[in-house]
């Protein structure tokens, strides 16, 4: 009887989830539980999600479901931890996904307050509730010609050296948005809003269409610009189609 009691106690001790040390999460791990329906969420989409988050020892630290309100954010804009920006794209509405996130893609070496310890790996269950309609247009080369014919202002967001090396699309004005490290230039917002008003029709251009899509999202979602387009394939797509470029000139 004593042996059986001891064996039972040891079994409880060593098989309990709280007693077993969780293995470190080395890489972001994505496990889809339910696919969902419709188009997948993309970088720069604004989405609503329900989520629950746990430490790897099973301690729940946060849940939108407890509050009864989904959480909204724009993918890829740094609104959330990097593990979410990397782990949510590809989800479909109604889809459910488990994310195992290493600490360097979560709250880092410092953790966060009393809730997230230093170097804490995290586990989330995420359900995609909605993808907000995009309030700007991704356009191609032929579309740009049509927008230009209608009087649209074309703004090239690349850094000066980039534009000088390749040239710009004829009629463009250069207003650099991002530094080489990926941060907004300190004077970008003031320069842009002085040159381009919310009622203007504007087409944004960068090298590949990614940076300009970020700015298009910001203008349409947060600044009230109602006639914004993004050249989807950027200058690379323009030159691949053997369309001409001209020397760059700064915005007045």
C-alpha positions as CSV (number, residue, x, y, z in Angstrom):
1,X,0.0,0.0,0.0
2,X,2.8,2.4,0.9
3,X,4.6,1.6,-2.4
4,X,1.4,2.2,-4.4
5,X,0.9,5.5,-2.6
6,X,4.4,6.6,-3.3
7,X,4.2,5.6,-7.0
8,X,0.9,7.5,-7.3
9,X,2.4,10.6,-5.8
10,X,5.5,10.5,-8.0
11,X,3.2,10.0,-11.1
12,X,1.2,13.2,-10.2
13,X,4.4,15.1,-9.5
14,X,6.2,14.3,-12.7
15,X,3.2,14.3,-15.1
16,X,1.6,17.5,-13.8
17,X,1.8,20.2,-16.5
18,X,3.0,22.7,-13.9
19,X,5.7,20.4,-12.6
20,X,7.3,19.7,-16.0
21,X,9.5,22.5,-17.3
22,X,8.5,23.7,-20.7
23,X,11.1,23.3,-23.4
24,X,12.3,26.7,-24.7
25,X,10.6,27.9,-27.9
26,X,13.4,28.3,-30.5
27,X,11.4,29.5,-33.4
28,X,7.9,30.9,-34.1
29,X,5.6,27.9,-34.4
30,X,2.2,28.0,-36.1
31,X,-0.4,25.3,-35.6
32,X,-3.7,25.8,-37.4
33,X,-6.7,24.3,-35.6
34,X,-9.4,25.6,-38.0
35,X,-8.8,27.1,-41.5
36,X,-11.6,29.6,-41.7
37,X,-13.0,31.0,-44.9
38,X,-12.5,33.8,-47.5
39,X,-9.3,35.5,-48.4
40,X,-6.3,35.3,-46.1
41,X,-5.2,38.2,-43.9
42,X,-2.2,40.1,-45.4
43,X,0.4,42.4,-44.0
44,X,-1.1,45.9,-43.5
45,X,-4.6,44.5,-43.3
46,X,-6.5,45.8,-40.2
47,X,-7.9,42.8,-38.4
48,X,-10.0,41.9,-35.4
49,X,-9.0,38.9,-33.3
50,X,-10.0,37.0,-30.2
51,X,-7.1,35.6,-28.3
52,X,-5.9,34.0,-25.1
53,X,-2.3,34.1,-24.0
54,X,-0.4,31.8,-21.6
55,X,3.0,31.6,-20.2
56,X,4.6,28.2,-21.1
57,X,3.9,26.9,-17.6
58,X,0.2,27.2,-18.3
59,X,-0.4,30.6,-16.5
60,X,-3.0,32.6,-18.4
61,X,-2.0,36.3,-18.5
62,X,-4.5,37.9,-20.9
63,X,-7.6,37.1,-22.9
64,X,-9.9,39.3,-25.1
65,X,-12.6,36.7,-24.5
66,X,-12.7,37.6,-20.8
67,X,-13.4,41.2,-21.8
68,X,-16.0,40.2,-24.4
69,X,-14.3,42.4,-27.0
70,X,-12.1,41.4,-29.9
71,X,-8.8,43.2,-30.4
72,X,-8.1,45.3,-33.5
73,X,-4.7,46.0,-35.0
74,X,-3.0,46.5,-38.4
75,X,-0.6,43.7,-39.3
76,X,3.0,44.7,-39.8
77,X,2.7,48.2,-38.3
78,X,4.3,47.3,-35.0
79,X,1.1,47.7,-33.0
80,X,1.6,44.2,-31.5
81,X,4.5,41.9,-30.6
82,X,6.6,40.7,-33.6
83,X,5.3,37.1,-33.2
84,X,1.8,38.3,-33.9
85,X,2.9,40.4,-36.9
86,X,4.5,37.3,-38.3
87,X,2.0,34.7,-37.1
88,X,-1.4,36.2,-38.0
89,X,-0.9,36.7,-41.8
90,X,-2.4,33.9,-43.7
91,X,-5.3,33.4,-41.3
92,X,-8.9,33.5,-42.7
93,X,-12.0,34.8,-41.0
94,X,-13.3,32.1,-38.5
95,X,-9.9,30.5,-38.5
96,X,-8.2,29.5,-35.2
97,X,-4.4,29.2,-34.8
98,X,-2.0,28.4,-32.0
99,X,1.2,30.5,-31.9
100,X,4.2,29.4,-29.9
101,X,6.4,32.6,-29.7
102,X,10.0,32.7,-28.5
103,X,10.8,35.6,-26.1
104,X,12.7,37.5,-28.7
105,X,9.5,37.8,-30.8
106,X,7.5,38.6,-27.7
107,X,8.4,41.0,-24.9
108,X,12.2,40.3,-25.1
109,X,14.7,40.0,-22.3
110,X,13.0,42.5,-20.0
111,X,9.4,41.0,-20.1
112,X,6.5,43.3,-19.3
113,X,5.6,44.5,-15.9
114,X,4.6,41.9,-13.4
115,X,2.7,39.9,-15.9
116,X,5.3,38.7,-18.4
117,X,8.6,37.6,-16.8
118,X,12.0,38.3,-18.5
119,X,12.8,36.1,-21.5
120,X,9.3,34.5,-21.4
121,X,8.2,32.4,-24.3
122,X,4.5,32.6,-24.9
123,X,1.6,30.6,-26.2
124,X,-1.5,32.2,-27.8
125,X,-4.7,30.8,-29.2
126,X,-5.9,33.3,-31.8
127,X,-9.2,33.4,-33.7
128,X,-9.6,35.8,-36.7
129,X,-12.9,37.6,-36.3
130,X,-12.8,40.1,-39.2
131,X,-10.7,41.7,-41.8
132,X,-11.5,45.4,-42.3
133,X,-12.1,46.5,-45.9
134,X,-9.0,48.2,-47.4
135,X,-9.7,51.9,-47.9
136,X,-7.2,52.5,-50.7
137,X,-6.5,50.8,-54.0
138,X,-3.6,48.7,-55.2
139,X,-3.1,49.6,-58.8
140,X,-0.9,48.5,-61.7
141,X,1.1,50.4,-64.3
142,X,-1.8,50.9,-66.7
143,X,-4.0,52.1,-63.9
144,X,-1.3,54.6,-62.9
145,X,-1.5,56.1,-66.3
146,X,-5.2,56.5,-66.0
147,X,-5.0,58.1,-62.5
148,X,-2.3,60.5,-63.8
149,X,-4.5,61.5,-66.7
150,X,-7.2,62.4,-64.2
151,X,-4.9,64.7,-62.3
152,X,-3.6,62.4,-59.5
153,X,-0.5,63.6,-57.7
154,X,2.2,61.0,-57.8
155,X,4.4,60.8,-54.7
156,X,7.6,58.8,-54.6
157,X,8.4,57.8,-51.0
158,X,11.9,56.4,-51.6
159,X,15.1,57.8,-50.0
160,X,16.8,60.5,-52.1
161,X,19.8,58.2,-53.1
162,X,17.4,55.5,-54.3
163,X,15.5,57.9,-56.5
164,X,18.6,59.6,-57.8
165,X,20.2,56.2,-58.8
166,X,17.2,54.9,-60.7
167,X,15.1,58.0,-61.6
168,X,11.4,58.5,-60.9
169,X,8.2,58.1,-62.8
170,X,7.5,61.2,-64.9
171,X,5.4,63.7,-62.9
172,X,6.4,62.3,-59.5
173,X,7.4,64.4,-56.5
174,X,9.9,63.0,-54.1
175,X,8.9,63.0,-50.4
176,X,11.1,60.4,-48.6
177,X,9.2,58.4,-45.9
178,X,11.5,55.9,-44.3
179,X,15.1,56.0,-43.3
180,X,17.4,53.1,-44.1
181,X,16.7,51.6,-40.7
182,X,12.9,51.6,-41.5
183,X,11.9,54.6,-39.3
184,X,9.8,57.5,-40.5
185,X,11.8,60.6,-41.3
186,X,11.0,63.1,-38.5
187,X,9.7,65.7,-40.9
188,X,7.8,63.3,-43.2
189,X,4.3,63.9,-41.7
190,X,4.6,67.7,-41.8
191,X,6.1,67.7,-45.3
192,X,3.6,65.3,-46.8
193,X,0.5,66.9,-45.3
194,X,1.6,70.4,-46.5
195,X,2.1,69.1,-50.0
196,X,-0.9,66.7,-50.2
197,X,-4.3,67.5,-48.7
198,X,-7.0,64.9,-47.7
199,X,-9.2,65.9,-50.6
200,X,-6.4,65.4,-53.2
201,X,-6.1,62.3,-55.3
202,X,-2.7,60.7,-54.8
203,X,-0.8,57.7,-56.0
204,X,2.1,56.5,-53.7
205,X,5.2,54.8,-55.2
206,X,8.2,53.1,-53.7
207,X,10.7,50.5,-54.9
208,X,8.5,47.4,-54.6
209,X,5.1,48.6,-53.3
210,X,5.6,47.6,-49.6
211,X,6.6,50.9,-48.1
212,X,4.0,52.8,-50.1
213,X,1.3,50.4,-49.0
214,X,2.2,51.1,-45.4
215,X,1.8,54.8,-46.0
216,X,-1.4,54.3,-48.0
217,X,-2.9,52.4,-45.1
218,X,-1.9,55.1,-42.6
219,X,-3.4,57.9,-44.8
220,X,-6.7,56.1,-45.5
221,X,-7.2,54.6,-42.0
222,X,-5.9,57.3,-39.8
223,X,-5.7,60.6,-41.7
224,X,-8.9,60.6,-43.6
225,X,-7.5,60.6,-47.1
226,X,-10.2,59.3,-49.4
227,X,-8.6,59.0,-52.8
228,X,-5.4,57.1,-52.3
229,X,-3.8,54.4,-54.5
230,X,-0.6,52.4,-54.1
231,X,1.5,51.3,-57.1
232,X,1.4,47.6,-56.2
233,X,4.7,46.5,-57.8
234,X,6.5,49.8,-57.4
235,X,9.3,51.1,-59.5
236,X,10.6,47.6,-60.0
237,X,7.4,46.6,-61.7
238,X,7.4,49.8,-63.8
239,X,11.0,49.2,-65.1
240,X,10.3,45.5,-65.6
241,X,7.6,46.6,-68.1
242,X,10.3,48.8,-69.8
243,X,8.5,52.0,-68.9
244,X,10.6,55.2,-68.7
245,X,11.9,57.0,-65.7
246,X,13.1,60.6,-65.4
247,X,15.6,62.4,-63.1
248,X,14.3,62.9,-59.5
249,X,13.3,66.3,-58.2
250,X,12.2,67.0,-54.6
251,X,8.7,68.1,-53.6
252,X,8.2,71.9,-53.5
